[in-house]
Each structure stands twice: as C-alpha cells, then as structure tokens.
Amino acid sequence: MKELVGLPDVLAAREVLRDVVRVTPLEASRPLGELLGGPVWLKCENLQRAGSYKVRGAYLRISRLTPEQRRRGVVAASAGNHAQGVALAAGLLDIASTVFMPEGAPLPKVAATKRYGAQVEFAGATVDEALEAAYEFADRTGAVLIHPFDHPDVIAGQGTVALEILEQCPDVTTIVTAVGGGGLISGIAVAVKALRPQVRVVGVQAAGAAAFPPSLAAGEPTRLGTMRTVADGIAIGRPGDLTFAHVSKLVDEIVTVSEEEISRALLMLLERGKQVVEPAGSAAVAALLSGAVRPGTPTVAVLTGGNIDPLLLLRVIEYGLAAAGRYLRFRVRCGDRPGELASVLSLIAQQRANVVDVEHQRRDPQLRLGEVELALSVETRGPEHSARLVEMLRGHGYQVMFASADQD
C-alpha cells in the first residue's frame, strides 16, 4: 500500500500557495437547489488563475525542486489545463518548461500555454500518449517531469480546494467533482476525511473515458482500451498508482455521466449560472442534474475548469439544446410547387418556433418526381413545444423524418 498524503501536507501546501492562487468563490445554484430540495453551491475553479485548479498542484510541485532540478527545467503532458498550470507556475518561478500536448489539443489551450512561456510539443492522440513522450523527453534531457496527477505534491496542492470549501460552506454534506487521473479528488478526500469524515466525496467520470470503475472493481489500476468523450480534460486511460490508492480508500463513490448529460449541464451553467466552463468542468453538475448522484444538501459541485475552445462551445451548446429537446433537426418532404417552402416556414412561425437554417434539396435520387425535401434546424421552447410542432406539420400532410428513430 502506497503511503497516502495527509492533512499536514495539504495545510503546508496552503501556506505555499497563499499568495499564488486565488480563493475562488462559492456561488449558489438556484436551479440545482430547486432540483435537490436544498442549498447547492458551485466551487468556481473555472475562475482560478490559468482557468482551472491545476495551478495549485503544479506550483507546489515545482516550488519544491532543488536548485539543480530547476536548472534542468520541467516537462509535462496535458490536454490543456495542466499544461497551463505548469507553464504559469514555471514562469512565476523563472524555470524553463516544455509541455507535450495531444495532436488534437484545443487551439486556445495551446495558445494560452505558449503565452505563459512554455515550449509546446505535440505527441500522440491522447494525454496518455503525450505523457509517454514527456517521460522520454525527461530521460533524454534531465528535465523534471511534473506529473498531472500522480505525485504527493500535486495531490496536496489540489487538496487546498477542499480547505476553501470547508471554510466557505461549513455545513456541507457532499462534495462532487470531476475525475480524470484522480489528483483533485484524492486531495479533496484527504482534507475532507481528516477534518469532516461524515462529508461524502463523490467523483464523476465521463462514461466514454471512465477508468476508475473497472479499476476499483479489479482492485488495481486498469487501462481502458478506447476512450471517446467531449470532456478531454478528464479523458485519462489509466488511474495513477498513488491516486488509485487514495480513491479506493477515501472516496465514497465514483459515478459516470453521458455526453448528453455533460452537454446539458454545460448549457445550464452558461444559461442559468452565467458560468463559462469546459465539458470536464461541468461533469459534477451533470451528475446532479441527471440523478447519477442524489446527495443530501448542502452540496458543493466543483467547476474544475473554464478553458473551452469557442468553436467547441458552440457545438456543445447545440448538442445540449438538442438533448434538452430545444433544438430540432428534421426533414420535410413536400411537393415541388411555388410557395411550398413559404407555407412550411409559415406553419413553423405560427408555432412560435425559430428556424435556424434550412436547406432545399430537389436532386436526391430517392425523391419522387415533383417532390422536394427540406432539411430544417429549428429552436423550440422544449420537448412539449417540439412535439406540438411536429404534430402540426404532420397534421397538415407533411412527411416529417428524423435521423434518429427515437425522435420519429
């Protein structure tokens, strides 16, 4: 059994970080409070320096390097948030940094990492593959690897989030946070179980990249064969040995959420909470909205990061609207007659739905002679409004078709 980080380590980390990181706000969430029947708070690490909690562990780890290690510089691997945390921390400490990022890393995260002063290199398609390249670089150059989660200093630094939560919400009963490799939840659990052992600590993983449930079932870290999720910040194929030891002993529960649930949570946070978060940052809220976690209240959900590519944000919002029944894509077949398009659009307008875009297709070989197909994207007020719109169109004799059978 690996030696676990202790409360004294987290308390010491807070002293090191006192003038470096922000004490991020705890904001009330009215919609979640109404859903759960009691106070729900959002711990806004999306407002932390460099846009996520990652700077906490990165700075603590780098600050404890020897003069010789500092001279050799540091290297890290990340899809974005750890990269920015390492780059910022190394810059504050005047240490050279190199960061390996997956080939598909979001461009804004790449640009931000460079602005903080790091040399960015690309390797592989996943964080795990980028991490292998970082290990090779460390062996070749002597640079010190700053692991994104599997190091005592990183865990202790991330644990300072919990100290703030316990001070800001003394009566908290449950803390819910996203989980990738496990560094944040390990640090939170260390502090919480030492200071308030009755408080539940719950982790949330994306269903398409959930390495902890099979690892916990197997009793040891287990690598996933494949991963697929929009939440790149928590797409880690294998838990760390040290973080697995913490999670298996201290964390109460690990749950998973779907891509639709993540998207709906991100949309709710943007629309109702005025919080810009990345998909991974909304995972805790997704678990509360979906019912994957049914905690007592007060509950605190950690918004782990806010670094999202604006183009991805647009796609996730659209996906979230569709998942919430507020965005419809469908096809309508009708006669190829003058004024037919105007008639369809007029019917949609009568239902107070908003047409986002429309495509007029008359050359598809599957169409009969004298028939056209309209591909429409429409905003509605929700599932009931969408159902009324489709029923009305069909009632006027139009054939309405969806790509997925469950909407037909």
Summary of the structure (lengths in Angstrom):
residues: 408
radius of gyration: 24.1
end to end distance: 54.0
largest distance: 79.5
contacts: 1533
relative contact order: 0.12
helix: 48%
strand: 19%
